[in-house]
Structure formats: C-alpha cells, structure tokens
Amino acid sequence: MPVLAGAGSNSTAKAIELAEIAIDLGADGLLTITPYYNKPTPDGLRRHFGMQAEAVEKKRSKFPMIMYNVPGRTGVNMTAATTLQIAREVPNVIGVKEASGNLEQILQIISERPKGFLVLSGDDAWTLPLLAVGGDGIISVASNEVPALMRKMVDERSVEIHNRLLPLLLGNFIESNPIPVKTALKMMRILESDTVRPPLAPITDANRKKLESILRGCELL
C-alpha cells in the first residue's frame, strides 16, 4: 500500500529537508501542509510549494506531492485560484487534500482542475458528497477505526454506509483530533492506550460518554 509521508513546515527550507528525508526513507509520495502561523500570501504559497516541488524533482524525478489545505489548523486558506495555479504550473504536485470547509471553493477546484489532478476530501463527513461531484477520495480519520467500511463507502458510493457512520465521522471531532479517535480505538480494543502528547489533553468525561454512545449506535462496540 502506498505511503504518503508528511513533509510540511512553516519554513520552506525545513519542508524541503523533510521531503528529502522522506524520499530517502522510501516513501511513495508526500503530503505537505500550507505553512502555519506565518499566514503567507497567495504568492507566498505558490513560491513555497513551487520551491519544495523543484527540490523534490531534483532529488527524485516525478515524485508526487499532495498539498494539504486546512485553515482551521494553519491560520491560512489556500484559495481555489491559488490551488489551480499550482496544479497547472507544478507537474509533480498531483493533488490537494481539501479541508477548508468551503464547499464553493472545493467545487471550483474540482470543476476547473487540470486533467489528472486529484481532489481528496479532508473532512470524512464530506467524502460521499464530494465523490458525487467528481472528487477522487479521502485522506481519512475514521479509516483508523473502520478502514474496511470507509473503503467500501468510497468504492461503492454507499449512502447506507455514509448514513450509518455519519455520527462517528462527526463525533471524531467533538474535541481536537486525534483525541477522540484515539479514545475510540481504545474503546474498540484496537489500541491499548489513548494517551495523547501535550499540549493535547485527555478527552473530557462528558465527551467520553458521548463517544461511547456514538460507537454503540454505529455498532462498533
């Protein structure tokens, strides 16, 4: 199964360094996030991904990169216009994981993207709707809990599975990811511990009870 290595940073030089390490370690592709905290302009984003892609191309020709747009975590949104420009100008950037929560923006990218450019949902609950309008798949949180069901939902465009799992797809974000999903995996006896690293904190007792109820409702306990 192909492995995408995270190779993002708010420093372009560091992002390049991480990409080169990932290639040396045998990754099949890169997932590279928009620079957080710095809040770069559209031109800054184009330069950042362009410079990283150029360095990657020198290291390994045609090595694929997927951009990750998640403004709720980074403080910057990569607009459709910026994404589309990079898609047209940088051959080894082959797609985007879109978690902006902006449906019009995602639809514009899907509609105007160059041939072969992947648009992947970054929000589990949006997977099926985006597939219906031409999206290509999902980089998923819930796949840690229910990989077979998520795969089947995507392959079969299954509304039944979507509706069954929707409480889980939403419940995984009742607190900051990955707090709920690790808690769920322990409840499901897939993980022995749901410990998270600081500054994340253990899930609250109230949300633990909510998550347990959701898992039972989805027939996962």
N, C-alpha and C positions, 0 to 999 in steps of 0.2 A: 504494500500500500504506500503511495507517495507521501512523503513527509515535507510539510512546509515549516521552515524554521522562522521564528520571529527575529527580525533584523531591523528593528526600528529604534529611533532615538530622537531627542530634540537637538542633537548635534549631528550634522550631516557627516562629519568625519567619523564619528562613532558608529553611525548607521552603516557606513561603508565598511568599517572594520568588522562589525558583526556579520555583515553579509559575506565577507571573505572567509571568516571563520566557519560559517555555516556551510559554505561550498566545500571547504577543506574537510569538514566532518562528514560529508556525504549526503547532505540534504538534497531533496529533489526540486525545491523551489523556496522562495522567500515570501513571507508576509511582513510588510513594512508599513508601520503606522504613520499617520501625519504627525509632524513634530509637535509635541505637547508643550505647554507653558509659554513658549516663545510667541505663539499666535502669528505665524508668518502670513504675509500677503499672498494672493494667488500667484504672483510672480515668484515669491519665495518658495512656495510649494512646488512649482514647476522646476525651479532650479534644484531643490533638494532631491526630488525623485529622479530628475534627469542626471544629476551628478552621481547618485548612487547607482543608477542603471548603467551609466557609462563605465564606472569602475567594475561593476559586475560583468559587463560584456568583455572587458579586458581580461578579467580573471577566468571566465568561462563563457564562451560564445553561446548566445541564445538561451542563457539560463533564465528561467521565468521568475518574475516578480509580480506579486499581487499587492496592491495598495489597500490600506485599511482606514476607512473614514468613520470615526466615532467621536463626534464633537462633544458628547456628554462626558467623555473622559479626557479629551485633549484640550478643550477650550477653543478649538478652531474647526470650522466646517469647510470641507473642500467642495466647492460648488460643482454643479454639473458641467459648467463651461470649462472649469479647470481640469476636471477628470477627463473630459472628452478631448481636450487639447493634448494632455499627456498620452492618452490612449492612441491618438493619431501620430504623435511625434516620437514616441519612445517604443520601439518594437518589442523589447523584452519585458515591458510592463504589459502583462496579458490579461489583467482583470482588476476588479475592485471588490472588496468586502464592504458593503454599504450598510452602516448602522447609524445613519443620520436621523432616522425617524421622519424624514421629509419625503413623503410619497411622491409629490410632484417632481422633486429633484431626481429620485431614483427612476421614475418613469421616463424622464427626459434622457437619462443616460442610456437606458435600455433601448429607447427609440432611435437615438442618434449615434450610438457607438459604432466603431468600425467593425467589420466582419471578424469574428473570432475573439473579440474582447469579452471577457466573462464578467457578468454582474452577479455577485453572490450576496445573498441576504446575510446581514449581520445581526438580525433580530429573528429568533426562532419562530415567533408567532406570525411573522410576515412571510414565512417561507412559501407557503402554498399560494397566497395571493400574488406574490412576485413571479412564481413559476407560471401562473396563469397568463401573465402579460409578457412573458419571454425571458424571465430571469433564468439563471443557469444552475442554481443550487444554494447551498447554505454552508457556512462555517459555523458550527453549532455548539451551544452549551448543553442542550438536552441530549445530544449524542453521547455524552459521558454517562448518562443514566439509561437511555433507551436507544442505543445505536441501531439495532435492527428495525425498530419501529420508525425511526427518523428516516432511515434509508428507504424503507418500504413506502413511507408517505411521499417522499420525493420521487421515487421510481414510478409509483402508480398514481401520483397526483391525488392521493386519497383524502377526500373530505372527511370520511369517517375517522381516520386516524388523527387528522388535524383536530377535529372536534373533541375526540377523546383526550388528547394530550394538551389541549389549549390551557387548562388550568395549571398544568406543570410548566408549560412554556412561559407563562406569565409569572407563576409562583417562584421560578428560579431567580426572579429579580425583586422579590419583596425586600431584600437587602442587597448590598453591593455584591455582585458576582466576584469571586466564586463562593461566598459564604453559604448561600442556600444550597447550591449544587453539591458542595462537599458534605453538608449536613444530610442531604437526601441520600447520597451514596453510602454514608454510614448507616442510615436507617435501612437501606436496601441490602446491607451487609456486603457491599462491594469494596468499601474502604473500612479499615479498622479505626481510623481517626478522622474527625472533621476539623482538626486544628488548622487555623489559618495564621499566616505571619502578620505581625504588627506592621502597619497601623490598623489592619483589619481586626475586628473583634468577633468573638463567638456570637452566633445568632441569638437573638433575644428569646426568652421562654415563650412569649406570646407567638412569635413568628415560627418557632419550632413546632408548636401545636398546629398552626395553620398549615405548615408544610407537610406534617404527618397526615393531616386530613386530606390534603390535595393528593398525596401519594396513594392513600387508600381509595379515594374517589377514582383515580386513574388505574386502579387495580394493579398497583406496583408494590404493595405490601401484603 
